[in-house]
Every structure is written in structure tokens, then in C-alpha cells.
Amino acid sequence: MSDIHYLPGHQLSLLPGGSAYFPSLLAAIAVSQVEVCLETYIFAFEGTGADVAEALAAAAQRGVAVRVL
């Protein structure tokens, strides 16, 4: 990983599992101001997936560019 260079002001956190990942994801979406790019393997529109979808929709309504792959 010594060849990877991060831009000033950016942060990287490794999150151990869904119990840490989803609250952090929702918090990051809630404070996003410019764009949200989400790449995910499986996405279900129920339970936690519905919470993420609602957060993404709210971000888009605030004028944030939202992209999901």
C-alpha cells in the first residue's frame, strides 16, 4: 500500500462488518454536500437497504449528485 497516495483532507477507515459499516455509511450520506458514489454487490430495498435508499434520496433532494452501481 506504500504506492497509494491520498488527497489532503480525505480519510480512510476500515469497518469490520455491517454493524459498523451501515451507521457510518448513513452518517456520511447525511453530511454529503457534493456527491455520493456507492458501489455495492447486493442491495435490497428492505430493512437497512431501505434506510440507505431513503438517505440517498434525501441527499439527491439536497442537490447532491448520487450515483449507485
Stockholm file with secondary structure:
# STOCKHOLM 1.0

chainA/1-69         MSDIHYLPGHQLSLLPGGSAYFPSLLAAIAVSQVEVCLETYIFAFEGTGADVAEALAAAAQRGVAVRVL
#=GR chainA/1-69 SS CTTCCCCTTCCCCCCCSHHHHHHHHHHHHHHCSSEEEECCSCCCSSTHHHHHHHHHHHHHHTTCEEEEC
#=GC SS_cons        CTTCCCCTTCCCCCCCSHHHHHHHHHHHHHHCSSEEEECCSCCCSSTHHHHHHHHHHHHHHTTCEEEEC
//
